[in-house]
Amino acid sequence: MDRSRHPDNCPQPPTLTDNINLGPSANPNAKPTDFDFLKVIGKGSFGKVLLAKRKSDGMSYAVKVLQKKSILKKKEQTHIMAERNVLLKNVKHPFLVGLHYSFQTSEKLYFVLDYVNGGELFFHLQRERCFREPRARFYAAEVASAVGYLHSLNIIYRDLKPENILLDCQGHIVLTDFGLCKEGMEQEETTSTFCGTPEYLAPEVLRKQPYDRTVDWWCLGAVLYEMLFGLPPFYSRDVSQMYDNILHQPLQIQGTKTTAACDILQGLLHKDQKKRLGAKMDFFHGLKKNVFFSPINWDDLYHKRITPPFNPNVSGPADLRHFDPEFTQEAVSNSITRTPDLAASCSSASDAFLGFSYAPTDEDFQDC
Protein backbone atom coordinates (compact mmCIF):
# COMPACT_ATOMS: atom_id res chain seq x y z
CA MET A 1 0.00 0.00 0.00
CA ASP A 2 2.11 2.84 -1.32
CA ARG A 3 -0.13 5.77 -0.45
CA SER A 4 0.14 9.35 0.65
CA ARG A 5 -1.75 9.45 3.92
CA HIS A 6 -1.52 13.01 5.14
CA PRO A 7 -4.48 15.37 5.39
CA ASP A 8 -4.53 18.42 3.16
CA ASN A 9 -4.06 21.64 5.07
CA CYS A 10 -7.09 23.66 6.05
CA PRO A 11 -6.04 27.28 5.78
CA GLN A 12 -7.07 29.47 8.69
CA PRO A 13 -7.41 33.25 8.81
CA PRO A 14 -4.44 35.05 10.34
CA THR A 15 -4.57 35.69 14.08
CA LEU A 16 -4.02 39.04 15.77
CA THR A 17 -0.84 37.86 17.43
CA ASP A 18 1.87 35.30 16.88
CA ASN A 19 2.84 35.34 20.55
CA ILE A 20 2.38 32.22 22.63
CA ASN A 21 0.65 32.04 25.98
CA LEU A 22 3.78 31.55 28.07
CA GLY A 23 2.04 31.77 31.40
CA PRO A 24 1.84 28.82 33.77
CA SER A 25 -0.75 26.16 33.12
CA ALA A 26 -4.24 27.10 34.22
CA ASN A 27 -4.45 23.60 35.71
CA PRO A 28 -2.09 23.45 38.70
CA ASN A 29 -2.83 19.76 39.22
CA ALA A 30 -0.91 18.48 36.19
CA LYS A 31 2.61 18.80 34.83
CA PRO A 32 4.91 16.71 32.64
CA THR A 33 6.87 15.37 35.61
CA ASP A 34 3.70 13.64 36.85
CA PHE A 35 4.39 10.99 34.21
CA ASP A 36 6.98 8.47 33.15
CA PHE A 37 7.04 8.74 29.35
CA LEU A 38 7.87 5.23 28.13
CA LYS A 39 7.51 4.98 24.36
CA VAL A 40 6.65 6.99 21.27
CA ILE A 41 3.53 5.37 19.78
CA GLY A 42 2.57 7.92 17.13
CA LYS A 43 3.55 11.13 15.36
CA GLY A 44 1.67 14.00 13.77
CA SER A 45 2.17 17.40 12.24
CA PHE A 46 2.66 19.21 15.55
CA GLY A 47 4.13 16.63 17.89
CA LYS A 48 4.02 13.07 19.16
CA VAL A 49 1.83 10.62 21.03
CA LEU A 50 3.51 8.75 23.86
CA LEU A 51 2.68 5.88 26.15
CA ALA A 52 2.95 7.35 29.63
CA LYS A 53 2.45 5.95 33.11
CA ARG A 54 1.16 8.30 35.78
CA LYS A 55 3.48 8.11 38.77
CA SER A 56 0.79 8.56 41.39
CA ASP A 57 -1.23 5.46 40.50
CA GLY A 58 0.60 3.58 37.72
CA MET A 59 -2.24 4.11 35.22
CA SER A 60 -1.30 4.08 31.53
CA TYR A 61 -2.35 6.88 29.19
CA ALA A 62 -1.67 8.05 25.68
CA VAL A 63 -0.32 11.58 26.01
CA LYS A 64 -0.42 13.75 22.91
CA VAL A 65 2.34 16.36 23.14
CA LEU A 66 2.09 19.29 20.71
CA GLN A 67 4.61 22.03 19.96
CA LYS A 68 3.05 25.49 20.34
CA LYS A 69 5.52 27.07 17.91
CA SER A 70 4.52 24.66 15.13
CA ILE A 71 0.82 25.25 15.78
CA LEU A 72 1.17 29.02 15.71
CA LYS A 73 3.46 29.00 12.67
CA LYS A 74 0.77 27.20 10.67
CA LYS A 75 -2.04 29.19 12.31
CA GLU A 76 -3.73 26.04 13.57
CA GLN A 77 -4.82 27.29 17.01
CA THR A 78 -8.49 27.06 16.01
CA HIS A 79 -8.16 23.38 15.12
CA ILE A 80 -6.32 22.50 18.31
CA MET A 81 -8.95 24.16 20.48
CA ALA A 82 -11.71 22.53 18.42
CA GLU A 83 -10.06 19.15 19.00
CA ARG A 84 -10.02 19.80 22.74
CA ASN A 85 -13.69 20.88 22.70
CA VAL A 86 -14.73 17.74 20.84
CA LEU A 87 -12.69 15.52 23.17
CA LEU A 88 -14.52 16.99 26.16
CA LYS A 89 -17.80 15.69 24.72
CA ASN A 90 -16.55 12.18 23.94
CA VAL A 91 -16.86 10.72 27.44
CA LYS A 92 -20.45 9.84 26.64
CA HIS A 93 -19.72 7.48 23.73
CA PRO A 94 -18.03 4.04 23.81
CA PHE A 95 -16.31 4.30 20.42
CA LEU A 96 -14.66 7.71 20.79
CA VAL A 97 -11.34 8.23 22.54
CA GLY A 98 -11.75 10.05 25.85
CA LEU A 99 -9.84 13.01 27.25
CA HIS A 100 -8.91 12.68 30.92
CA TYR A 101 -7.39 16.16 31.19
CA SER A 102 -5.16 18.62 29.38
CA PHE A 103 -2.48 21.03 30.50
CA GLN A 104 0.26 23.20 29.08
CA THR A 105 3.77 24.50 29.58
CA SER A 106 5.39 27.49 27.90
CA GLU A 107 6.31 25.41 24.85
CA LYS A 108 3.90 22.49 24.69
CA LEU A 109 0.28 21.39 24.99
CA TYR A 110 -0.57 18.02 26.55
CA PHE A 111 -3.70 15.90 25.94
CA VAL A 112 -3.97 13.02 28.44
CA LEU A 113 -6.06 10.45 26.56
CA ASP A 114 -7.32 6.89 26.81
CA TYR A 115 -4.50 4.48 26.01
CA VAL A 116 -5.58 2.14 23.22
CA ASN A 117 -3.13 -0.53 22.06
CA GLY A 118 -5.00 -2.82 19.68
CA GLY A 119 -3.48 -1.03 16.68
CA GLU A 120 -4.70 1.22 13.89
CA LEU A 121 -7.21 -0.25 11.48
CA PHE A 122 -4.68 0.78 8.81
CA PHE A 123 -2.03 -1.42 10.48
CA HIS A 124 -4.31 -4.47 10.38
CA LEU A 125 -5.41 -3.76 6.81
CA GLN A 126 -1.80 -3.57 5.67
CA ARG A 127 -1.12 -6.92 7.28
CA GLU A 128 -4.27 -8.73 6.13
CA ARG A 129 -4.97 -6.81 2.90
CA CYS A 130 -8.75 -6.92 3.35
CA PHE A 131 -11.43 -8.20 5.72
CA ARG A 132 -14.35 -10.56 5.30
CA GLU A 133 -17.74 -8.89 5.13
CA PRO A 134 -18.93 -9.67 8.71
CA ARG A 135 -15.75 -8.16 10.16
CA ALA A 136 -15.99 -5.10 7.92
CA ARG A 137 -19.67 -4.68 8.87
CA PHE A 138 -18.85 -4.79 12.59
CA TYR A 139 -16.18 -2.09 12.29
CA ALA A 140 -18.35 0.03 9.98
CA ALA A 141 -21.26 -0.20 12.44
CA GLU A 142 -19.16 0.95 15.41
CA VAL A 143 -17.64 3.78 13.35
CA ALA A 144 -21.10 4.83 12.10
CA SER A 145 -22.36 4.87 15.69
CA ALA A 146 -19.49 7.17 16.72
CA VAL A 147 -19.92 9.49 13.72
CA GLY A 148 -23.68 9.57 14.24
CA TYR A 149 -23.11 10.68 17.83
CA LEU A 150 -20.81 13.48 16.68
CA HIS A 151 -23.46 14.57 14.17
CA SER A 152 -26.04 14.63 16.97
CA LEU A 153 -23.78 17.20 18.64
CA ASN A 154 -23.63 19.17 15.36
CA ILE A 155 -20.01 18.16 14.77
CA ILE A 156 -18.65 17.04 11.39
CA TYR A 157 -15.59 14.79 11.70
CA ARG A 158 -14.09 15.38 8.19
CA ASP A 159 -11.06 13.08 8.38
CA LEU A 160 -12.36 9.53 8.66
CA LYS A 161 -9.66 7.08 7.50
CA PRO A 162 -8.13 3.81 8.74
CA GLU A 163 -5.27 5.63 10.51
CA ASN A 164 -7.75 7.45 12.75
CA ILE A 165 -9.64 4.26 13.66
CA LEU A 166 -8.01 2.31 16.49
CA LEU A 167 -8.82 -1.04 18.06
CA ASP A 168 -8.90 -1.37 21.83
CA CYS A 169 -7.51 -4.37 23.68
CA GLN A 170 -10.73 -6.31 23.09
CA GLY A 171 -11.06 -5.42 19.39
CA HIS A 172 -13.68 -2.64 19.57
CA ILE A 173 -13.35 0.54 17.50
CA VAL A 174 -12.00 3.75 19.02
CA LEU A 175 -12.18 6.84 16.82
CA THR A 176 -9.42 9.38 17.47
CA ASP A 177 -7.81 12.59 16.17
CA PHE A 178 -10.40 15.37 16.08
CA GLY A 179 -8.20 18.14 14.70
CA LEU A 180 -10.28 18.65 11.55
CA CYS A 181 -13.68 18.55 13.25
CA LYS A 182 -16.10 21.36 12.49
CA GLU A 183 -18.40 22.35 15.36
CA GLY A 184 -21.78 24.08 15.24
CA MET A 185 -23.01 22.34 12.08
CA GLU A 186 -26.79 22.02 12.12
CA GLN A 187 -28.53 19.40 9.93
CA GLU A 188 -28.82 21.61 6.83
CA GLU A 189 -25.81 23.84 7.48
CA THR A 190 -22.81 23.84 5.14
CA THR A 191 -19.14 24.80 5.26
CA SER A 192 -16.54 25.13 2.51
CA THR A 193 -13.06 24.69 4.03
CA PHE A 194 -10.93 22.45 1.82
CA CYS A 195 -9.55 19.79 4.16
CA GLY A 196 -9.29 16.06 4.62
CA THR A 197 -7.06 13.26 3.31
CA PRO A 198 -6.78 12.91 -0.50
CA GLU A 199 -7.95 9.29 -0.81
CA TYR A 200 -11.15 10.03 1.10
CA LEU A 201 -12.18 13.48 -0.14
CA ALA A 202 -15.79 13.72 -1.28
CA PRO A 203 -16.53 15.16 -4.74
CA GLU A 204 -18.12 18.32 -3.35
CA VAL A 205 -14.99 19.04 -1.30
CA LEU A 206 -12.79 18.61 -4.37
CA ARG A 207 -15.07 20.96 -6.29
CA LYS A 208 -14.70 23.47 -3.42
CA GLN A 209 -18.46 23.60 -3.12
CA PRO A 210 -20.35 24.04 0.16
CA TYR A 211 -20.68 20.69 1.90
CA ASP A 212 -22.49 19.26 4.91
CA ARG A 213 -22.25 16.32 7.29
CA THR A 214 -22.72 13.84 4.43
CA VAL A 215 -18.96 14.15 3.74
CA ASP A 216 -18.54 11.82 6.72
CA TRP A 217 -20.81 9.21 5.13
CA TRP A 218 -18.78 9.41 1.92
CA CYS A 219 -15.66 8.74 4.01
CA LEU A 220 -17.37 5.83 5.76
CA GLY A 221 -18.15 4.38 2.33
CA ALA A 222 -14.52 4.79 1.29
CA VAL A 223 -13.27 3.09 4.48
CA LEU A 224 -15.80 0.25 4.12
CA TYR A 225 -14.74 -0.22 0.50
CA GLU A 226 -11.09 -0.32 1.57
CA MET A 227 -11.84 -2.91 4.24
CA LEU A 228 -13.55 -5.12 1.65
CA PHE A 229 -11.21 -4.61 -1.30
CA GLY A 230 -7.86 -3.49 0.13
CA LEU A 231 -7.64 -0.02 -1.41
CA PRO A 232 -9.80 3.13 -1.33
CA PRO A 233 -12.47 3.12 -4.06
CA PHE A 234 -10.96 5.61 -6.52
CA TYR A 235 -7.32 5.16 -5.61
CA SER A 236 -4.43 6.05 -7.93
CA ARG A 237 -0.79 6.78 -7.10
CA ASP A 238 -1.23 9.84 -9.30
CA VAL A 239 -3.18 12.19 -7.00
CA SER A 240 -4.55 14.29 -9.88
CA GLN A 241 -5.80 11.09 -11.56
CA MET A 242 -7.33 9.97 -8.26
CA TYR A 243 -9.16 13.29 -7.95
CA ASP A 244 -10.45 12.88 -11.50
CA ASN A 245 -11.63 9.36 -10.63
CA ILE A 246 -13.48 10.64 -7.56
CA LEU A 247 -15.17 13.35 -9.60
CA HIS A 248 -16.00 11.50 -12.79
CA GLN A 249 -15.48 7.73 -12.71
CA PRO A 250 -18.26 5.34 -11.70
CA LEU A 251 -17.72 3.15 -8.65
CA GLN A 252 -16.19 -0.20 -9.55
CA ILE A 253 -17.25 -3.14 -7.40
CA GLN A 254 -15.42 -6.34 -8.28
CA GLY A 255 -15.60 -9.83 -6.88
CA THR A 256 -18.40 -11.66 -5.14
CA LYS A 257 -19.87 -9.31 -2.57
CA THR A 258 -23.42 -9.53 -1.24
CA THR A 259 -26.12 -7.37 -2.75
CA ALA A 260 -26.42 -5.54 0.57
CA ALA A 261 -22.70 -4.66 0.55
CA CYS A 262 -22.87 -3.41 -3.03
CA ASP A 263 -25.98 -1.36 -2.30
CA ILE A 264 -24.57 0.39 0.78
CA LEU A 265 -21.32 1.20 -1.04
CA GLN A 266 -23.29 2.70 -3.93
CA GLY A 267 -25.38 4.68 -1.45
CA LEU A 268 -22.52 6.01 0.67
CA LEU A 269 -20.32 6.77 -2.34
CA HIS A 270 -23.00 8.60 -4.34
CA LYS A 271 -21.34 11.61 -5.96
CA ASP A 272 -24.41 13.78 -5.36
CA GLN A 273 -24.38 14.64 -1.65
CA LYS A 274 -28.12 15.26 -1.66
CA LYS A 275 -28.76 11.68 -2.85
CA ARG A 276 -26.10 10.07 -0.66
CA LEU A 277 -27.13 7.54 1.96
CA GLY A 278 -27.58 9.46 5.20
CA ALA A 279 -28.40 12.77 3.49
CA LYS A 280 -32.00 12.85 4.68
CA MET A 281 -32.13 10.78 7.85
CA ASP A 282 -28.44 10.77 8.90
CA PHE A 283 -27.47 7.88 11.18
CA PHE A 284 -30.21 7.32 13.71
CA HIS A 285 -33.07 7.09 11.21
CA GLY A 286 -31.08 6.34 8.06
CA LEU A 287 -27.91 4.24 8.16
CA LYS A 288 -29.01 2.17 11.18
CA LYS A 289 -31.92 0.81 9.17
CA ASN A 290 -29.91 -0.07 6.04
CA VAL A 291 -30.19 -3.74 5.10
CA PHE A 292 -26.39 -4.14 5.22
CA PHE A 293 -26.58 -3.59 8.97
CA SER A 294 -29.61 -5.85 9.52
CA PRO A 295 -27.50 -8.48 11.38
CA ILE A 296 -26.48 -5.78 13.91
CA ASN A 297 -28.37 -5.35 17.18
CA TRP A 298 -27.55 -1.69 17.74
CA ASP A 299 -28.26 -1.71 21.47
CA ASP A 300 -25.94 -4.67 21.97
CA LEU A 301 -23.34 -2.99 19.77
CA TYR A 302 -23.43 0.25 21.75
CA HIS A 303 -23.06 -1.58 25.07
CA LYS A 304 -20.26 -3.78 23.69
CA ARG A 305 -22.23 -6.97 24.13
CA ILE A 306 -21.19 -8.19 20.67
CA THR A 307 -17.91 -10.10 20.65
CA PRO A 308 -15.51 -8.41 18.20
CA PRO A 309 -14.55 -10.56 15.19
CA PHE A 310 -10.85 -10.05 15.89
CA ASN A 311 -9.02 -10.03 19.24
CA PRO A 312 -5.70 -8.14 19.25
CA ASN A 313 -4.51 -10.46 22.05
CA VAL A 314 -2.44 -7.85 23.85
CA SER A 315 -0.94 -8.99 27.15
CA GLY A 316 -1.15 -5.59 28.85
CA PRO A 317 -0.28 -1.90 28.47
CA ALA A 318 3.37 -2.67 27.74
CA ASP A 319 2.43 -4.87 24.75
CA LEU A 320 3.28 -2.72 21.73
CA ARG A 321 3.08 -5.37 19.02
CA HIS A 322 0.40 -3.45 17.11
CA PHE A 323 2.35 -0.18 16.95
CA ASP A 324 4.70 0.64 14.09
CA PRO A 325 8.33 -0.01 15.17
CA GLU A 326 9.18 3.23 13.34
CA PHE A 327 7.59 4.99 16.32
CA THR A 328 8.32 2.67 19.23
CA GLN A 329 12.04 2.44 18.49
CA GLU A 330 12.41 6.22 18.59
CA ALA A 331 14.01 7.67 21.71
CA VAL A 332 11.73 9.65 24.03
CA SER A 333 12.97 13.24 24.15
CA ASN A 334 13.99 14.54 27.56
CA SER A 335 12.28 17.85 26.76
CA ILE A 336 8.87 16.16 26.91
CA THR A 337 9.23 15.44 30.62
CA ARG A 338 10.74 18.78 31.58
CA THR A 339 8.62 21.42 33.30
CA PRO A 340 10.24 24.74 32.35
CA ASP A 341 10.51 27.77 34.60
CA LEU A 342 7.82 30.03 33.19
CA ALA A 343 8.34 33.14 35.29
CA ALA A 344 10.99 34.68 33.07
CA SER A 345 8.83 34.58 29.95
CA CYS A 346 5.42 35.63 31.24
CA SER A 347 5.77 39.18 29.93
CA SER A 348 5.16 38.05 26.35
CA ALA A 349 2.16 35.89 27.15
CA SER A 350 -0.91 35.94 24.89
CA ASP A 351 -4.35 34.37 24.74
CA ALA A 352 -3.42 31.96 21.94
CA PHE A 353 -4.23 28.89 24.03
CA LEU A 354 -6.27 30.45 26.81
CA GLY A 355 -8.68 27.90 28.21
CA PHE A 356 -6.82 24.88 26.88
CA SER A 357 -6.13 23.33 30.26
CA TYR A 358 -8.86 21.08 31.59
CA ALA A 359 -9.40 18.78 34.55
CA PRO A 360 -12.61 16.81 35.08
CA THR A 361 -14.94 17.51 37.97
CA ASP A 362 -15.91 14.85 40.48
CA GLU A 363 -19.13 14.45 38.52
CA ASP A 364 -17.16 13.70 35.34
CA PHE A 365 -15.20 11.01 37.15
CA GLN A 366 -18.46 9.42 38.30
CA ASP A 367 -19.77 9.38 34.74
CA CYS A 368 -16.61 7.58 33.61
N, C-alpha and C positions, 0 to 999 in steps of 0.2 A: 504494500500500500504506500506508494510514493506520492504523498499528497501534501499540499500546503494547508496547514491547519490553523492559521492565525486569523483572528477576526479583523475585518477592515476597521480602520479608525473611524470614530464618530466625532467629527469636528465639533468643538464647543466654542461659544462666544468668548472673547477675551475677558479676563477678570480685571477688577479695578486695581489689584495689587499682585505682585509676584512674590511678596514676602510670605514667610511661613510662620504659622503660629508656634513660636518657640517657647511659649510658656509651659509650666509644668502640667502634667496630665490632670484633667478635671476629675479623674477617678483616682483618689489617693490609695485605693485598696489594691492596685495592680501595678506591677513594674516588671521589666524583663527578667530581673534576678529572682523572681518568684518561680522560675521554671528552669529545668534542665533541658536544653535543646539537644536532641539526640541524633536526628537524621533529617536531611533534606528529602522531602517526598514529592515536591512539585515546584515549578517555576512559572512565572508569568511576566508580563510587561513591566511591572513596577516592583517586583520583589520575589520572595520565595514562600513556600509553605513548608513548615517543619513539624515533625513529630516532637512533641514536648511533654515532659512529665512535670506536673505541678508538685513542688517540693513539700507543700503542706500536707497533702493527702495521697500523693503517688498516682493521681488520676492522669490518664493520657488524653491529650488534645492535639488537634491540628491547629497550629498557630500560623496565620497568614501575616507576614511581615512585609510592609510596603514602604518604599523610599519616598518621602515627601517631595524631595527635589525632582524626582522623575515624574511624579504626578503633576506637580505645578508646571514643569517645563512643557508638558503635553496638554496642559489645561484640562485635566481630567478630574478636578475636585468634585464636580457635580456627579460624576459616575461613582466615585468612591463613596460619597455620602448617600447616594441612592442605593448602593449595595448594602450599606449599613442599615438603612431604613427597611429594606426588604428583609434582611436577615432578622431584624427584630420581630417581624411578623410570622416567621417560619416555625416558631415553637409549637404552633397549633397543627402542623401537618406532618405525618409520619415519613413522607418521602422527600422532604426538603431538609438540607443541612441546617443545624441550629447554631445560633450565636450564643455563647455563654456570657461573654463580655468583651469589651474593646477598650483599649487605652492607647496612649501615645507618649512619645518622647520628643525631643526637639527635632529629631531627624526621621523618625519612623512612626508608622501606624501599625497597631497590632489587633487582629481579629482572633479571638480565642474560640475555636469552632469544634463541633463534634469531630472526633477522630474516626475515620472510616477507612478500613484497610482491606476491603474485598477487591479493590482494583477498579480502574476506569473501564467502562463498557468498551471503549476503544482498544484497550489492552487485550481484552478477551476476544474481541472481534479479530484483531490482528493474529492472535494465536489460533483461533478456530475457523477463521475465514467468514463463516456465516452460521446462523442458528436455525434450528428447526422451528416450524411455525408456532407450536405451543409455547416455546421459550420466548420467542420474539413477541408473542401476544402478551405474555405476562409482563415483560419489561415495558412494552408500549402502554399497557393499562396503568401501571404504577406511575409512569411518566405523565400520562394524560391526566391522572388524578391530581398530581402535583401542579401541572400547568393550569388545570381547571380551577384549582384553589387560588392560584395567583391571579387569574382572570377575575375571580369573584371579589378580589381586593382591588380590582381595576389596575392590575399590573400586567404589562406585556413583558415576556422573558427575553425574546429576540436573539438568543444565541444557543438554541438547543442543538447539541451535537454529542457524539459519543464520548468526547473528552470531558464533558461537563456532567456526565451521568456516571455516578459511582455505584459500586455494590458494597453493602455493609457486610459484616462478618457472617451473616446468615444467608446473604444472596439477594436481599431486597434493594430496590433502587434508592439512591439518595442524589437528588439534584443539587448542584452546587454552582458557584460562580455567578453572581447576580450583578456584575458590573455594567452590563448593557441593558438592564431592566429599565422600563419606562413606567413611571407611576402616574396615577391620576387619569387613566384611560378608561372612560366610560364605554359602554357597549358599542355605541355608534361612532365614537370619537376616533380621529385619525392623527397620525404624526408622519413626519417625512424625513427624519434623520437617516442617512445612509450608513447602516452598520450591520454587523453580523459576520459570519464566516463564509467565504466564497461558495463552498460546495452546497450550502444550505440556504442561500439567499432566495427569497421568493421573487417571482417575476415583477411584482409591483415595486419591490425595493430596488431591483436593478433598473427599472424604468424611472426611478426617482419620483414615483407618484405617491400621493398620500396612502398610507396603509393602516390597518387596524390589527386587532388581536389575532386575526386569522393567519398572520405570518407564523405564529407559533404552531398552528395546525399543519401548515406547509412543512415546517421543520420536522414535526413529528412524523409526517409521511416520509420525508427523506431519511430519517433515522430508521424507521421501520423497514423501508426498502433496503437500506444498507445492512440491517440485521438479517434480512432474508436472502440477499443476493451478494453481499460482500463489498459493494461499492455504492456511493451515493447515486441517485437515479440518473443524473445528467452529467456524470463525471467525465472530465477530460483533463489530461496533464496541462493542456493549453487552456489557461484560464479564460481567455477571450472566447475560445471555442465552447467552453463549458457554459459561459454566460449566454452564448447564442443558443445552445441546446436548451437551457432553462427557459429562454424566452420563446423559442420557436419550434423545438422538436417535440413530437408526441412522446408520451411515456411508453417505454419498452418494458414489457413484463415477459420474461422468458422462463422456461421450465414449467414444472408441474406444481403450481400453487393452487390452493382452493379458490373457488369463486369468491368467497367472502374476503380473502386476502387481496385478490385482484381488485375487488370493488372498493375496499377501503383505501387502497393506494391511489386508485383513480380519483376518489373523492377528496382525499387530503391533498393530492398533488394537482388539483385543478388549477389551471393558470389564471382563471377568473376568480378573484378573491370573493366576489359576491356569490358565486356558485360553489365555493369550496365547502367540503364537509366541516361543520362547526360554525359556518358563517351566520346562520339564523338562530340556532339553539345552543351554540357553544358546547361546553362539555356536559353539564348536568342534565340537559334535556336533548342533547344531540349525540355526541360521540358515545356516551354510555350505552345508548340504545342501539348502536350499530351492530349488525349481525355478526361481524368479526369478533366482537367482544361477548357474544351470547354465552360462551362457556364460563365467563367471569361472574362470580358473585361479588358485587362491588362492596358490600358491607364487610364480607370476609376479607377482601383485598385490603381495604382501608385499615382494618384492625390486625393485619398481618397473620390472619388465620390460614392463609394459603401457603403451603410449603413451596419455597422457591424452586425452580427447575434445576438450579445449579448452586452448589454449596462451595464457597471459596476455600473452605477447610483451613482457615487460619488458626494457629495455635494460641494466639494472644496478641496483645498490642505490639510486641516486638517482632512479629512475623511480617516481614516486608516483601514476601515473595511476589506479590501482585503490583509492586511499584517498579518503575523503570530503573534499572541499575545506574543509568545516566544521572539520575537524581541522588539515589541513596549512597552512591560512592563519593559524592562531592563532600568536601570538608565543610563543617558548620562554622561560619564566620564568628569570630569572637565578638565582633561589633554588635551582633544580634542580641547578645546577653548583657551588654553593657548599659547601665543607666547613666546617661551623661549628666553633668552638673549644668542645670539650665539657667542658673541665676545670672550668669554673665551675658546671656544672649536675649534676655527678656525684653530689652528695649526695642527690638525690631519685630516684636510679635505682631501677628495679624489675626484676622478671623477666618483664615482659609479653611481650617478644620475645626472651627468652634462647634462644640456639641458632638464631636465624634465619640468621645469616651462614653462608655455605657456599662453599668453593672445592674443585674436584675434585682428586683425587689424580692422580699420574702414570698410574696404572692406568686411571682414568676417561678420561683423555685418549687413551690407547691404544685403549680401546673405541670412542671416537668416530671 
